[in-house]
Amino acid sequence: MIHLTITRLTPLLKQTAYVGLGFLVMLLITGGRPSGSIVGLSVVSGIAFVVWDENKRSMK
């Protein structure tokens, strides 16, 4: 039971860390004042990454 929980939680934590790191990099590049389009692009990129990663993981 615990192994199954860890198996499901690990990809979620990895994805969260990568998306969070992407937002941090975006904030660093824009000096903490990103435009709305940059924030939108970052959100879409984060969603696309999670969808791609989940698709890749489900194909295994």
PDB file of N, CA, C and O in Angstrom:
ATOM      1  N   MET A   1       0.817  -1.189   0.000  1.00  0.00           N
ATOM      2  CA  MET A   1       0.000   0.000   0.000  1.00  0.00           C
ATOM      3  C   MET A   1       0.869   1.265   0.000  1.00  0.00           C
ATOM      4  O   MET A   1       0.613   2.192  -0.768  1.00  0.00           O
ATOM      5  N   ILE A   2       1.879   1.302   0.849  1.00  0.00           N
ATOM      6  CA  ILE A   2       2.756   2.469   0.914  1.00  0.00           C
ATOM      7  C   ILE A   2       3.577   2.596  -0.366  1.00  0.00           C
ATOM      8  O   ILE A   2       3.819   3.701  -0.852  1.00  0.00           O
ATOM      9  N   HIS A   3       4.000   1.455  -0.907  1.00  0.00           N
ATOM     10  CA  HIS A   3       4.779   1.487  -2.149  1.00  0.00           C
ATOM     11  C   HIS A   3       3.960   2.096  -3.281  1.00  0.00           C
ATOM     12  O   HIS A   3       4.488   2.877  -4.073  1.00  0.00           O
ATOM     13  N   LEU A   4       2.669   1.748  -3.367  1.00  0.00           N
ATOM     14  CA  LEU A   4       1.796   2.301  -4.397  1.00  0.00           C
ATOM     15  C   LEU A   4       1.640   3.810  -4.229  1.00  0.00           C
ATOM     16  O   LEU A   4       1.640   4.551  -5.212  1.00  0.00           O
ATOM     17  N   THR A   5       1.508   4.259  -2.995  1.00  0.00           N
ATOM     18  CA  THR A   5       1.386   5.692  -2.724  1.00  0.00           C
ATOM     19  C   THR A   5       2.648   6.430  -3.138  1.00  0.00           C
ATOM     20  O   THR A   5       2.573   7.487  -3.766  1.00  0.00           O
ATOM     21  N   ILE A   6       3.792   5.890  -2.797  1.00  0.00           N
ATOM     22  CA  ILE A   6       5.068   6.516  -3.160  1.00  0.00           C
ATOM     23  C   ILE A   6       5.237   6.526  -4.676  1.00  0.00           C
ATOM     24  O   ILE A   6       5.735   7.497  -5.244  1.00  0.00           O
ATOM     25  N   THR A   7       4.818   5.438  -5.331  1.00  0.00           N
ATOM     26  CA  THR A   7       4.933   5.344  -6.787  1.00  0.00           C
ATOM     27  C   THR A   7       4.087   6.416  -7.468  1.00  0.00           C
ATOM     28  O   THR A   7       4.492   6.958  -8.496  1.00  0.00           O
ATOM     29  N   ARG A   8       2.923   6.728  -6.912  1.00  0.00           N
ATOM     30  CA  ARG A   8       2.062   7.753  -7.502  1.00  0.00           C
ATOM     31  C   ARG A   8       2.481   9.163  -7.106  1.00  0.00           C
ATOM     32  O   ARG A   8       2.254  10.108  -7.862  1.00  0.00           O
ATOM     33  N   LEU A   9       3.078   9.315  -5.954  1.00  0.00           N
ATOM     34  CA  LEU A   9       3.439  10.637  -5.448  1.00  0.00           C
ATOM     35  C   LEU A   9       4.735  11.163  -6.057  1.00  0.00           C
ATOM     36  O   LEU A   9       4.876  12.371  -6.246  1.00  0.00           O
ATOM     37  N   THR A  10       5.664  10.298  -6.360  1.00  0.00           N
ATOM     38  CA  THR A  10       6.970  10.714  -6.874  1.00  0.00           C
ATOM     39  C   THR A  10       6.868  11.511  -8.179  1.00  0.00           C
ATOM     40  O   THR A  10       7.486  12.570  -8.282  1.00  0.00           O
ATOM     41  N   PRO A  11       6.105  11.037  -9.188  1.00  0.00           N
ATOM     42  CA  PRO A  11       6.011  11.850 -10.421  1.00  0.00           C
ATOM     43  C   PRO A  11       5.342  13.201 -10.171  1.00  0.00           C
ATOM     44  O   PRO A  11       5.717  14.198 -10.788  1.00  0.00           O
ATOM     45  N   LEU A  12       4.368  13.245  -9.286  1.00  0.00           N
ATOM     46  CA  LEU A  12       3.699  14.505  -8.987  1.00  0.00           C
ATOM     47  C   LEU A  12       4.671  15.502  -8.365  1.00  0.00           C
ATOM     48  O   LEU A  12       4.665  16.679  -8.724  1.00  0.00           O
ATOM     49  N   LEU A  13       5.493  15.046  -7.446  1.00  0.00           N
ATOM     50  CA  LEU A  13       6.477  15.933  -6.816  1.00  0.00           C
ATOM     51  C   LEU A  13       7.521  16.400  -7.821  1.00  0.00           C
ATOM     52  O   LEU A  13       7.951  17.553  -7.789  1.00  0.00           O
ATOM     53  N   LYS A  14       7.930  15.496  -8.720  1.00  0.00           N
ATOM     54  CA  LYS A  14       8.906  15.860  -9.749  1.00  0.00           C
ATOM     55  C   LYS A  14       8.330  16.920 -10.685  1.00  0.00           C
ATOM     56  O   LYS A  14       8.997  17.906 -10.999  1.00  0.00           O
ATOM     57  N   GLN A  15       7.098  16.715 -11.127  1.00  0.00           N
ATOM     58  CA  GLN A  15       6.459  17.676 -12.013  1.00  0.00           C
ATOM     59  C   GLN A  15       6.279  19.026 -11.331  1.00  0.00           C
ATOM     60  O   GLN A  15       6.515  20.072 -11.936  1.00  0.00           O
ATOM     61  N   THR A  16       5.861  18.998 -10.069  1.00  0.00           N
ATOM     62  CA  THR A  16       5.676  20.238  -9.318  1.00  0.00           C
ATOM     63  C   THR A  16       6.992  20.995  -9.184  1.00  0.00           C
ATOM     64  O   THR A  16       7.026  22.219  -9.312  1.00  0.00           O
ATOM     65  N   ALA A  17       8.070  20.268  -8.927  1.00  0.00           N
ATOM     66  CA  ALA A  17       9.383  20.907  -8.787  1.00  0.00           C
ATOM     67  C   ALA A  17       9.831  21.534 -10.112  1.00  0.00           C
ATOM     68  O   ALA A  17      10.347  22.651 -10.123  1.00  0.00           O
ATOM     69  N   TYR A  18       9.637  20.825 -11.222  1.00  0.00           N
ATOM     70  CA  TYR A  18      10.045  21.357 -12.520  1.00  0.00           C
ATOM     71  C   TYR A  18       9.226  22.587 -12.916  1.00  0.00           C
ATOM     72  O   TYR A  18       9.777  23.572 -13.407  1.00  0.00           O
ATOM     73  N   VAL A  19       7.914  22.527 -12.702  1.00  0.00           N
ATOM     74  CA  VAL A  19       7.068  23.672 -13.050  1.00  0.00           C
ATOM     75  C   VAL A  19       7.402  24.863 -12.150  1.00  0.00           C
ATOM     76  O   VAL A  19       7.466  25.998 -12.621  1.00  0.00           O
ATOM     77  N   GLY A  20       7.614  24.607 -10.869  1.00  0.00           N
ATOM     78  CA  GLY A  20       8.000  25.680  -9.944  1.00  0.00           C
ATOM     79  C   GLY A  20       9.337  26.300 -10.328  1.00  0.00           C
ATOM     80  O   GLY A  20       9.508  27.518 -10.272  1.00  0.00           O
ATOM     81  N   LEU A  21      10.276  25.457 -10.716  1.00  0.00           N
ATOM     82  CA  LEU A  21      11.573  25.963 -11.164  1.00  0.00           C
ATOM     83  C   LEU A  21      11.427  26.808 -12.425  1.00  0.00           C
ATOM     84  O   LEU A  21      12.106  27.823 -12.583  1.00  0.00           O
ATOM     85  N   GLY A  22      10.542  26.386 -13.317  1.00  0.00           N
ATOM     86  CA  GLY A  22      10.287  27.172 -14.527  1.00  0.00           C
ATOM     87  C   GLY A  22       9.729  28.548 -14.197  1.00  0.00           C
ATOM     88  O   GLY A  22      10.140  29.542 -14.794  1.00  0.00           O
ATOM     89  N   PHE A  23       8.789  28.617 -13.242  1.00  0.00           N
ATOM     90  CA  PHE A  23       8.244  29.910 -12.829  1.00  0.00           C
ATOM     91  C   PHE A  23       9.316  30.766 -12.158  1.00  0.00           C
ATOM     92  O   PHE A  23       9.357  31.980 -12.360  1.00  0.00           O
ATOM     93  N   LEU A  24      10.168  30.151 -11.373  1.00  0.00           N
ATOM     94  CA  LEU A  24      11.251  30.893 -10.726  1.00  0.00           C
ATOM     95  C   LEU A  24      12.210  31.479 -11.764  1.00  0.00           C
ATOM     96  O   LEU A  24      12.614  32.637 -11.655  1.00  0.00           O
ATOM     97  N   VAL A  25      12.566  30.693 -12.753  1.00  0.00           N
ATOM     98  CA  VAL A  25      13.451  31.172 -13.816  1.00  0.00           C
ATOM     99  C   VAL A  25      12.785  32.316 -14.578  1.00  0.00           C
ATOM    100  O   VAL A  25      13.432  33.309 -14.910  1.00  0.00           O
ATOM    101  N   MET A  26      11.474  32.168 -14.856  1.00  0.00           N
ATOM    102  CA  MET A  26      10.747  33.230 -15.546  1.00  0.00           C
ATOM    103  C   MET A  26      10.780  34.516 -14.728  1.00  0.00           C
ATOM    104  O   MET A  26      10.981  35.596 -15.284  1.00  0.00           O
ATOM    105  N   LEU A  27      10.586  34.416 -13.428  1.00  0.00           N
ATOM    106  CA  LEU A  27      10.635  35.604 -12.577  1.00  0.00           C
ATOM    107  C   LEU A  27      12.030  36.215 -12.535  1.00  0.00           C
ATOM    108  O   LEU A  27      12.176  37.438 -12.536  1.00  0.00           O
ATOM    109  N   LEU A  28      13.055  35.365 -12.498  1.00  0.00           N
ATOM    110  CA  LEU A  28      14.426  35.878 -12.486  1.00  0.00           C
ATOM    111  C   LEU A  28      14.766  36.583 -13.800  1.00  0.00           C
ATOM    112  O   LEU A  28      15.414  37.630 -13.797  1.00  0.00           O
ATOM    113  N   ILE A  29      14.334  36.012 -14.911  1.00  0.00           N
ATOM    114  CA  ILE A  29      14.634  36.606 -16.217  1.00  0.00           C
ATOM    115  C   ILE A  29      13.928  37.947 -16.378  1.00  0.00           C
ATOM    116  O   ILE A  29      14.501  38.886 -16.932  1.00  0.00           O
ATOM    117  N   THR A  30      12.688  38.044 -15.900  1.00  0.00           N
ATOM    118  CA  THR A  30      11.916  39.269 -16.079  1.00  0.00           C
ATOM    119  C   THR A  30      12.123  40.263 -14.948  1.00  0.00           C
ATOM    120  O   THR A  30      11.495  41.321 -14.942  1.00  0.00           O
ATOM    121  N   GLY A  31      12.968  39.956 -14.012  1.00  0.00           N
ATOM    122  CA  GLY A  31      13.234  40.872 -12.904  1.00  0.00           C
ATOM    123  C   GLY A  31      12.079  40.991 -11.919  1.00  0.00           C
ATOM    124  O   GLY A  31      11.962  41.994 -11.215  1.00  0.00           O
ATOM    125  N   GLY A  32      11.229  39.976 -11.866  1.00  0.00           N
ATOM    126  CA  GLY A  32      10.127  39.981 -10.924  1.00  0.00           C
ATOM    127  C   GLY A  32       8.901  40.738 -11.379  1.00  0.00           C
ATOM    128  O   GLY A  32       7.931  40.862 -10.631  1.00  0.00           O
ATOM    129  N   ARG A  33       8.934  41.249 -12.604  1.00  0.00           N
ATOM    130  CA  ARG A  33       7.782  42.004 -13.134  1.00  0.00           C
ATOM    131  C   ARG A  33       7.437  41.504 -14.540  1.00  0.00           C
ATOM    132  O   ARG A  33       7.615  42.232 -15.516  1.00  0.00           O
ATOM    133  N   PRO A  34       6.946  40.272 -14.646  1.00  0.00           N
ATOM    134  CA  PRO A  34       6.627  39.739 -15.977  1.00  0.00           C
ATOM    135  C   PRO A  34       5.337  40.338 -16.521  1.00  0.00           C
ATOM    136  O   PRO A  34       4.446  40.720 -15.762  1.00  0.00           O
ATOM    137  N   SER A  35       5.250  40.412 -17.825  1.00  0.00           N
ATOM    138  CA  SER A  35       4.013  40.871 -18.452  1.00  0.00           C
ATOM    139  C   SER A  35       2.987  39.732 -18.414  1.00  0.00           C
ATOM    140  O   SER A  35       3.326  38.580 -18.141  1.00  0.00           O
ATOM    141  N   GLY A  36       1.755  40.072 -18.686  1.00  0.00           N
ATOM    142  CA  GLY A  36       0.699  39.072 -18.675  1.00  0.00           C
ATOM    143  C   GLY A  36       0.915  37.975 -19.690  1.00  0.00           C
ATOM    144  O   GLY A  36       0.605  36.811 -19.434  1.00  0.00           O
ATOM    145  N   SER A  37       1.447  38.341 -20.846  1.00  0.00           N
ATOM    146  CA  SER A  37       1.672  37.331 -21.884  1.00  0.00           C
ATOM    147  C   SER A  37       2.774  36.349 -21.479  1.00  0.00           C
ATOM    148  O   SER A  37       2.699  35.165 -21.805  1.00  0.00           O
ATOM    149  N   ILE A  38       3.783  36.834 -20.778  1.00  0.00           N
ATOM    150  CA  ILE A  38       4.854  35.949 -20.311  1.00  0.00           C
ATOM    151  C   ILE A  38       4.318  34.987 -19.250  1.00  0.00           C
ATOM    152  O   ILE A  38       4.652  33.802 -19.261  1.00  0.00           O
ATOM    153  N   VAL A  39       3.494  35.488 -18.343  1.00  0.00           N
ATOM    154  CA  VAL A  39       2.895  34.623 -17.327  1.00  0.00           C
ATOM    155  C   VAL A  39       2.005  33.579 -18.000  1.00  0.00           C
ATOM    156  O   VAL A  39       2.048  32.400 -17.647  1.00  0.00           O
ATOM    157  N   GLY A  40       1.205  34.011 -18.965  1.00  0.00           N
ATOM    158  CA  GLY A  40       0.348  33.078 -19.690  1.00  0.00           C
ATOM    159  C   GLY A  40       1.139  32.018 -20.426  1.00  0.00           C
ATOM    160  O   GLY A  40       0.777  30.842 -20.409  1.00  0.00           O
ATOM    161  N   LEU A  41       2.216  32.428 -21.069  1.00  0.00           N
ATOM    162  CA  LEU A  41       3.078  31.476 -21.765  1.00  0.00           C
ATOM    163  C   LEU A  41       3.698  30.485 -20.781  1.00  0.00           C
ATOM    164  O   LEU A  41       3.825  29.300 -21.090  1.00  0.00           O
ATOM    165  N   SER A  42       4.081  30.963 -19.601  1.00  0.00           N
ATOM    166  CA  SER A  42       4.651  30.085 -18.590  1.00  0.00           C
ATOM    167  C   SER A  42       3.619  29.077 -18.080  1.00  0.00           C
ATOM    168  O   SER A  42       3.945  27.909 -17.862  1.00  0.00           O
ATOM    169  N   VAL A  43       2.391  29.522 -17.892  1.00  0.00           N
ATOM    170  CA  VAL A  43       1.329  28.615 -17.433  1.00  0.00           C
ATOM    171  C   VAL A  43       1.047  27.559 -18.491  1.00  0.00           C
ATOM    172  O   VAL A  43       0.937  26.374 -18.177  1.00  0.00           O
ATOM    173  N   VAL A  44       0.931  27.985 -19.736  1.00  0.00           N
ATOM    174  CA  VAL A  44       0.680  27.033 -20.825  1.00  0.00           C
ATOM    175  C   VAL A  44       1.848  26.055 -20.951  1.00  0.00           C
ATOM    176  O   VAL A  44       1.637  24.864 -21.177  1.00  0.00           O
ATOM    177  N   SER A  45       3.062  26.545 -20.807  1.00  0.00           N
ATOM    178  CA  SER A  45       4.237  25.666 -20.872  1.00  0.00           C
ATOM    179  C   SER A  45       4.228  24.656 -19.727  1.00  0.00           C
ATOM    180  O   SER A  45       4.553  23.487 -19.932  1.00  0.00           O
ATOM    181  N   GLY A  46       3.861  25.094 -18.538  1.00  0.00           N
ATOM    182  CA  GLY A  46       3.789  24.191 -17.392  1.00  0.00           C
ATOM    183  C   GLY A  46       2.739  23.116 -17.592  1.00  0.00           C
ATOM    184  O   GLY A  46       2.982  21.949 -17.287  1.00  0.00           O
ATOM    185  N   ILE A  47       1.576  23.494 -18.100  1.00  0.00           N
ATOM    186  CA  ILE A  47       0.517  22.524 -18.365  1.00  0.00           C
ATOM    187  C   ILE A  47       0.959  21.540 -19.446  1.00  0.00           C
ATOM    188  O   ILE A  47       0.739  20.335 -19.322  1.00  0.00           O
ATOM    189  N   ALA A  48       1.579  22.052 -20.500  1.00  0.00           N
ATOM    190  CA  ALA A  48       2.048  21.184 -21.585  1.00  0.00           C
ATOM    191  C   ALA A  48       3.096  20.196 -21.075  1.00  0.00           C
ATOM    192  O   ALA A  48       3.097  19.032 -21.475  1.00  0.00           O
ATOM    193  N   PHE A  49       3.980  20.651 -20.199  1.00  0.00           N
ATOM    194  CA  PHE A  49       4.988  19.751 -19.648  1.00  0.00           C
ATOM    195  C   PHE A  49       4.342  18.632 -18.842  1.00  0.00           C
ATOM    196  O   PHE A  49       4.725  17.471 -18.980  1.00  0.00           O
ATOM    197  N   VAL A  50       3.363  18.969 -17.998  1.00  0.00           N
ATOM    198  CA  VAL A  50       2.708  17.952 -17.167  1.00  0.00           C
ATOM    199  C   VAL A  50       1.968  16.954 -18.046  1.00  0.00           C
ATOM    200  O   VAL A  50       2.035  15.750 -17.798  1.00  0.00           O
ATOM    201  N   VAL A  51       1.265  17.429 -19.068  1.00  0.00           N
ATOM    202  CA  VAL A  51       0.543  16.529 -19.977  1.00  0.00           C
ATOM    203  C   VAL A  51       1.529  15.622 -20.699  1.00  0.00           C
ATOM    204  O   VAL A  51       1.300  14.417 -20.799  1.00  0.00           O
ATOM    205  N   TRP A  52       2.615  16.184 -21.200  1.00  0.00           N
ATOM    206  CA  TRP A  52       3.626  15.390 -21.910  1.00  0.00           C
ATOM    207  C   TRP A  52       4.255  14.350 -20.988  1.00  0.00           C
ATOM    208  O   TRP A  52       4.432  13.197 -21.382  1.00  0.00           O
ATOM    209  N   ASP A  53       4.593  14.751 -19.762  1.00  0.00           N
ATOM    210  CA  ASP A  53       5.233  13.837 -18.816  1.00  0.00           C
ATOM    211  C   ASP A  53       4.278  12.714 -18.408  1.00  0.00           C
ATOM    212  O   ASP A  53       4.691  11.558 -18.313  1.00  0.00           O
ATOM    213  N   GLU A  54       3.017  13.039 -18.168  1.00  0.00           N
ATOM    214  CA  GLU A  54       2.030  12.016 -17.812  1.00  0.00           C
ATOM    215  C   GLU A  54       1.810  11.064 -18.984  1.00  0.00           C
ATOM    216  O   GLU A  54       1.680   9.857 -18.781  1.00  0.00           O
ATOM    217  N   ASN A  55       1.768  11.586 -20.193  1.00  0.00           N
ATOM    218  CA  ASN A  55       1.600  10.734 -21.364  1.00  0.00           C
ATOM    219  C   ASN A  55       2.787   9.800 -21.515  1.00  0.00           C
ATOM    220  O   ASN A  55       2.621   8.611 -21.786  1.00  0.00           O
ATOM    221  N   LYS A  56       3.976  10.338 -21.341  1.00  0.00           N
ATOM    222  CA  LYS A  56       5.198   9.521 -21.440  1.00  0.00           C
ATOM    223  C   LYS A  56       5.205   8.441 -20.362  1.00  0.00           C
ATOM    224  O   LYS A  56       5.575   7.296 -20.620  1.00  0.00           O
ATOM    225  N   ARG A  57       4.789   8.820 -19.143  1.00  0.00           N
ATOM    226  CA  ARG A  57       4.797   7.867 -18.031  1.00  0.00           C
ATOM    227  C   ARG A  57       3.743   6.774 -18.234  1.00  0.00           C
ATOM    228  O   ARG A  57       3.980   5.621 -17.874  1.00  0.00           O
ATOM    229  N   SER A  58       2.592   7.117 -18.802  1.00  0.00           N
ATOM    230  CA  SER A  58       1.534   6.117 -18.990  1.00  0.00           C
ATOM    231  C   SER A  58       1.866   5.143 -20.118  1.00  0.00           C
ATOM    232  O   SER A  58       1.306   4.049 -20.173  1.00  0.00           O
ATOM    233  N   MET A  59       2.762   5.525 -21.010  1.00  0.00           N
ATOM    234  CA  MET A  59       3.149   4.633 -22.113  1.00  0.00           C
ATOM    235  C   MET A  59       4.094   3.537 -21.653  1.00  0.00           C
ATOM    236  O   MET A  59       4.284   2.551 -22.364  1.00  0.00           O
ATOM    237  N   LYS A  60       4.689   3.689 -20.478  1.00  0.00           N
ATOM    238  CA  LYS A  60       5.634   2.683 -19.990  1.00  0.00           C
ATOM    239  C   LYS A  60       4.929   1.420 -19.576  1.00  0.00           C
ATOM    240  O   LYS A  60       5.575   0.467 -19.139  1.00  0.00           O
TER     241      LYS A  60
END
